[in-house]
Amino acid sequence: MNTFPCFAYSESLPDTTPPAPRDVSRPELSTVNAGNNSQDPVSPRRSLRVLCIDDDEMVLESMNDVLAHFGHQVGVAPGGTRGIEMFRAALLQGAPYDVVITDMNMPDVGGYAVAGMIKAESSDTPVILMTGAGNTTRDGGPMSASVDTVVSKPVQMQELNDLLLQMARPAQVEK
């Protein structure tokens, strides 16, 4: 049996532990009143169940990350068919989505059809339609009665969060 000598070496090294993190407070998020001065400003600290429907995987990932950062519970659906399935399943489970954001142009089921189905099953659920096709607001072009508002891509996430908070019913945001 071979034995090897064992040597122990010890040296005091300078403390390289990083300093404890400072308590840095983040500035409060600003709110937008979307031109309706009759409403009070919205508190930025509410959590909503948001369903995002889009056929673009990068858009879904971005929406999920940012809306989760704002404290929302986000469901993502890679297309209109899957979005409808997820919306119906949430209703059946007694945990409906508070707001739905859907892309307008998707290959399987388009945003207007998705909005129509959602309103048929839950008329109080706000639906936001996202589009890269330009201005399609009630004042500036065609818009289905099933759609509550339209936002243009690329979406400004802070403004989208403010819009979500404004559109949600008070009972939904007191959770």
C-alpha positions in Angstrom: 0.0 0.0 0.0 1.4 3.3 -1.0 1.1 6.2 1.3 1.7 9.8 0.4 2.5 12.5 2.8 -0.2 15.0 3.4 0.6 18.6 3.9 -1.7 21.3 5.1 -1.2 24.8 4.0 -3.0 27.7 5.6 -2.8 31.4 4.8 -5.0 34.3 5.9 -6.6 35.8 2.9 -8.2 39.3 2.9 -11.9 39.3 3.2 -13.4 39.3 -0.3 -17.0 39.0 0.8 -19.1 41.6 -1.0 -20.8 44.2 1.1 -24.4 43.5 2.2 -26.8 44.9 -0.4 -28.3 48.3 0.5 -32.0 48.6 0.8 -32.7 50.5 -2.4 -36.3 51.6 -2.8 -37.7 51.6 -6.3 -39.7 54.7 -7.4 -43.4 54.2 -7.6 -44.7 53.4 -11.0 -46.5 56.2 -12.7 -50.1 55.7 -13.9 -51.8 56.8 -17.1 -55.5 57.8 -17.1 -56.0 57.1 -20.9 -57.7 60.4 -21.5 -60.7 59.6 -19.2 -60.4 62.3 -16.6 -63.6 61.1 -14.8 -61.7 58.1 -13.3 -59.3 58.2 -10.4 -55.7 57.3 -11.0 -55.0 53.6 -10.7 -52.9 52.0 -8.0 -49.9 50.2 -9.6 -49.8 47.5 -7.0 -52.6 45.2 -8.0 -52.3 41.7 -9.3 -54.5 40.5 -12.2 -54.9 37.2 -14.0 -54.0 38.1 -17.5 -54.2 35.8 -20.6 -51.9 36.8 -23.4 -52.6 35.3 -26.9 -50.2 35.7 -29.7 -48.6 33.5 -32.4 -45.2 35.1 -31.9 -43.2 33.2 -29.3 -41.0 36.2 -28.5 -43.9 38.5 -27.9 -45.4 36.0 -25.5 -42.1 35.6 -23.6 -41.7 39.3 -23.4 -45.3 39.9 -22.2 -45.0 37.1 -19.7 -41.8 38.5 -18.2 -42.9 42.1 -18.0 -46.4 41.5 -16.8 -45.1 39.1 -14.1 -42.6 41.8 -13.1 -45.6 44.1 -12.5 -47.1 41.4 -10.2 -49.6 39.9 -12.5 -50.4 36.1 -13.0 -49.9 35.6 -16.7 -51.1 32.8 -18.9 -49.7 32.6 -22.4 -51.3 30.9 -25.4 -49.5 30.4 -28.7 -52.5 31.1 -30.9 -56.2 31.8 -30.9 -57.3 28.2 -30.6 -55.2 27.5 -27.5 -56.2 30.9 -26.0 -59.8 30.0 -26.3 -59.1 26.6 -24.7 -57.2 28.2 -21.8 -59.9 30.8 -21.3 -62.7 28.2 -21.1 -60.7 25.9 -18.8 -60.1 28.8 -16.4 -63.8 29.6 -16.4 -64.7 26.0 -15.6 -62.1 25.9 -12.8 -63.6 29.0 -11.2 -60.4 31.0 -11.7 -61.3 33.2 -14.8 -58.8 35.6 -16.3 -59.4 39.2 -15.4 -58.2 40.6 -18.7 -57.3 39.1 -22.1 -54.7 40.5 -24.5 -54.8 39.1 -28.0 -53.0 39.7 -31.2 -55.2 40.6 -34.1 -53.6 38.6 -36.9 -52.9 35.0 -36.1 -53.0 32.1 -38.5 -55.4 29.8 -36.7 -58.1 32.0 -35.1 -57.8 35.8 -35.4 -58.1 38.3 -32.6 -61.6 39.5 -33.4 -62.9 35.9 -33.4 -61.1 35.3 -30.0 -62.6 38.5 -28.6 -66.1 37.5 -29.8 -65.9 34.1 -28.1 -64.6 35.6 -24.9 -67.4 38.1 -24.7 -69.9 35.4 -25.5 -68.8 33.4 -22.5 -67.9 36.3 -20.2 -69.2 39.6 -21.3 -67.5 41.5 -18.5 -64.0 40.3 -19.3 -62.0 43.2 -20.9 -60.3 42.3 -24.2 -57.3 44.3 -25.5 -56.4 43.7 -29.1 -52.8 44.2 -30.1 -52.0 45.0 -33.7 -49.0 46.0 -35.9 -51.4 46.9 -38.7 -51.9 50.6 -37.7 -54.7 52.5 -36.1 -57.9 50.4 -35.7 -59.6 52.2 -32.8 -63.3 53.0 -32.5 -62.6 56.6 -33.6 -60.1 55.8 -36.3 -61.3 52.6 -38.1 -63.2 49.4 -37.8 -63.3 47.7 -34.4 -65.5 44.9 -33.2 -67.9 45.5 -30.3 -66.2 42.5 -28.6 -62.9 44.5 -28.3 -62.6 47.0 -25.5 -59.5 48.7 -26.8 -56.8 48.4 -29.4 -53.1 49.0 -28.8 -50.4 49.2 -31.5 -47.2 47.2 -31.5 -44.7 47.6 -30.2 -46.5 48.0 -26.9 -45.1 50.3 -24.2 -45.2 47.9 -21.2 -45.8 50.5 -18.5 -48.7 52.0 -20.5 -50.1 48.5 -21.0 -49.9 47.8 -17.3 -51.7 51.0 -16.5 -54.4 50.2 -19.1 -54.8 46.7 -17.6 -55.3 48.2 -14.2 -57.8 50.7 -15.4 -59.8 48.2 -17.4 -60.2 45.6 -14.6 -63.3 45.7 -12.5 -62.8 46.9 -8.9 -63.8 43.5 -7.6 -61.1 41.9 -9.7 -58.3 44.0 -8.4 -59.1 43.9 -4.7 -57.8 40.3 -4.5 
